[in-house]
């Protein structure tokens, strides 16, 4: 199964740190990074593109990072936001978390610790009811049982069982592992092919299905 890549938006006005973070993240095949240096750029990008998480510096040139965090949440951005800052007091941490951030990491930090915390928030996000996944060209919304094409105009409605199978397979696609046995084995799922009613005992089989 093709490995899915987590897209991380890095928002920091320190170009050197931003580039270093991007390079370190991309050493891990699970991540792809996108960089920007201002709050205005970040807000526009987050509204137009899909990211799996955001690394957000508090000290941006055009806006306090905590205010940007509030604006992102108001705009409906629900992905994990990890704030990066040189201020390490409890009061600063409280302000950051109260603005809507999921975590608050003080500089200087060890990359291994930042990655571990980032992965933990991503795992938690993937299991939440509001999770949104990218599968090939589609956006998968488990809570709504929907697959959406990139334009958002075409929708594929899923059954409860199909939704559960996709949620089961998704993290295995990320890790590159395959399930030892198909996850639908023994649960009565049948391939519907071109006939959406195939396998449904309430609907007579078509001539193609009888062949």
Legacy VTK file of the C-alpha trace (Angstrom):
# vtk DataFile Version 3.0
C-alpha trace
ASCII
DATASET POLYDATA
POINTS 211 float
0.000 0.000 0.000
1.303 3.461 -0.875
2.612 5.399 2.090
0.587 8.485 2.924
2.548 11.643 3.742
1.680 14.075 6.517
1.822 17.685 5.354
3.197 20.027 8.025
2.896 23.826 7.772
5.862 25.563 9.445
5.159 29.188 10.385
8.250 31.046 11.653
9.894 34.337 10.665
13.361 32.902 11.403
14.303 31.646 7.940
17.245 29.594 9.209
15.223 27.767 11.844
12.314 27.298 9.449
14.534 25.753 6.780
16.321 23.566 9.312
12.999 22.262 10.648
11.764 21.570 7.121
14.936 19.685 6.213
14.834 17.601 9.393
11.165 16.741 8.944
11.683 15.640 5.361
14.451 13.248 6.404
11.502 11.208 7.677
9.500 9.898 4.725
6.242 10.341 6.611
6.456 14.162 6.450
6.331 16.844 3.770
6.783 20.441 4.904
5.493 23.778 3.643
7.080 27.001 4.934
5.867 30.539 5.444
7.203 33.488 7.455
4.161 35.621 8.289
0.755 35.224 9.894
-0.994 36.568 6.784
0.630 33.927 4.575
-0.157 31.169 7.065
-3.811 32.147 7.358
-4.257 32.226 3.579
-2.482 28.899 3.069
-4.392 27.146 5.845
-7.697 28.274 4.315
-6.773 27.110 0.811
-4.755 23.951 1.448
-5.052 20.853 3.595
-2.380 20.286 6.271
-2.098 17.556 8.880
-0.486 19.775 11.529
0.936 23.269 12.037
4.160 24.287 13.807
3.560 27.911 14.804
6.044 30.428 16.202
4.658 32.913 18.732
6.810 35.863 17.619
5.691 36.609 14.068
6.396 40.031 12.480
2.801 40.908 11.561
0.817 39.269 14.390
1.231 37.453 17.677
1.215 33.723 16.968
-1.434 33.178 19.657
-3.802 35.547 17.874
-3.130 33.708 14.617
-3.972 30.461 16.389
-7.335 31.917 17.451
-8.044 33.051 13.891
-7.169 29.626 12.501
-9.564 27.942 14.920
-12.327 30.427 14.059
-11.720 29.670 10.379
-12.436 26.000 11.067
-8.848 24.703 11.062
-9.013 21.711 13.417
-5.612 20.097 12.832
-3.046 19.937 15.679
-1.206 23.230 16.274
2.097 23.115 18.166
3.371 26.519 19.276
7.121 27.225 19.335
8.441 29.973 21.596
11.371 31.220 23.599
9.101 32.220 26.503
9.026 29.409 29.033
6.900 30.739 31.918
3.714 28.975 33.013
1.717 32.101 32.157
3.009 32.055 28.566
2.159 28.367 28.219
-1.369 28.988 29.524
-1.883 31.852 27.055
-0.719 29.667 24.181
-2.937 26.730 25.092
-5.916 28.998 25.766
-5.576 30.414 22.251
-6.377 26.979 20.839
-2.960 25.361 20.524
-2.586 21.650 21.261
0.941 21.940 22.634
3.529 24.522 23.639
7.237 23.779 23.016
9.953 26.132 24.257
13.145 26.932 22.344
15.742 25.575 22.200
14.187 22.130 21.818
15.419 18.710 20.814
14.075 17.699 17.430
13.478 14.134 18.607
11.218 15.428 21.394
9.353 17.760 19.031
8.806 14.896 16.558
7.549 12.586 19.297
5.041 15.179 20.489
3.990 15.978 16.932
3.371 12.298 16.171
1.384 11.902 19.387
-0.920 14.790 18.435
-1.305 13.408 14.908
-2.317 9.996 16.259
-4.837 11.601 18.571
-6.201 13.750 15.748
-6.617 10.746 13.452
-8.833 9.024 16.018
-11.035 12.029 16.680
-14.549 12.400 15.260
-13.429 15.509 13.341
-10.520 13.747 11.610
-10.067 14.379 7.881
-7.766 12.139 5.825
-6.282 12.404 2.343
-6.508 9.154 0.389
-5.103 9.500 -3.130
-7.063 12.310 -4.794
-9.893 12.053 -2.258
-10.620 13.662 1.099
-12.032 11.117 3.547
-14.368 12.358 6.304
-15.160 9.413 8.595
-17.709 11.268 10.745
-19.763 12.098 7.635
-19.016 8.746 5.926
-17.907 10.614 2.787
-15.167 10.602 0.169
-14.855 13.959 -1.629
-13.008 14.640 -4.867
-10.559 17.599 -4.976
-13.248 19.961 -6.288
-15.575 19.033 -3.425
-18.453 18.645 -5.885
-18.418 14.859 -6.243
-19.253 12.839 -3.140
-19.061 9.105 -2.509
-21.282 8.078 0.385
-19.906 5.176 2.399
-21.574 2.532 4.501
-20.646 2.113 8.160
-18.559 -0.948 7.286
-16.739 0.774 4.399
-15.935 3.723 6.660
-14.561 1.385 9.343
-12.385 -0.446 6.787
-10.871 2.794 5.462
-10.143 4.031 8.994
-8.532 0.660 9.747
-6.348 0.709 6.638
-5.321 4.368 6.749
-2.661 4.235 9.511
-1.233 1.062 7.957
-0.852 2.917 4.694
1.105 5.615 6.555
3.482 3.144 8.161
3.949 1.146 4.971
2.718 -2.035 6.669
0.086 -4.319 5.248
-2.516 -6.045 7.330
-1.626 -9.717 7.687
-5.137 -10.622 6.570
-7.668 -8.413 4.785
-9.521 -6.446 7.504
-12.899 -7.417 6.033
-12.143 -11.153 6.206
-14.914 -12.949 8.058
-17.195 -9.925 8.411
-19.409 -10.557 5.384
-18.158 -7.761 3.121
-18.462 -8.484 -0.592
-16.993 -6.534 -3.479
-19.771 -4.629 -5.170
-17.929 -3.987 -8.442
-20.068 -2.090 -10.916
-23.265 -3.212 -9.204
-23.805 -1.286 -5.953
-26.402 -3.867 -4.866
-24.248 -6.950 -5.369
-24.224 -9.046 -2.227
-27.408 -7.434 -0.940
-29.903 -10.285 -0.252
-32.806 -7.872 -0.787
-31.865 -7.213 -4.452
-31.967 -9.948 -7.160
-28.569 -10.465 -8.834
-28.031 -8.959 -12.284
-27.223 -11.182 -15.326
-23.555 -10.129 -14.966
-23.515 -11.268 -11.354
-25.071 -14.650 -12.288
-22.444 -15.273 -14.985
LINES 1 212
211 0 1 2 3 4 5 6 7 8 9 10 11 12 13 14 15 16 17 18 19 20 21 22 23 24 25 26 27 28 29 30 31 32 33 34 35 36 37 38 39 40 41 42 43 44 45 46 47 48 49 50 51 52 53 54 55 56 57 58 59 60 61 62 63 64 65 66 67 68 69 70 71 72 73 74 75 76 77 78 79 80 81 82 83 84 85 86 87 88 89 90 91 92 93 94 95 96 97 98 99 100 101 102 103 104 105 106 107 108 109 110 111 112 113 114 115 116 117 118 119 120 121 122 123 124 125 126 127 128 129 130 131 132 133 134 135 136 137 138 139 140 141 142 143 144 145 146 147 148 149 150 151 152 153 154 155 156 157 158 159 160 161 162 163 164 165 166 167 168 169 170 171 172 173 174 175 176 177 178 179 180 181 182 183 184 185 186 187 188 189 190 191 192 193 194 195 196 197 198 199 200 201 202 203 204 205 206 207 208 209 210
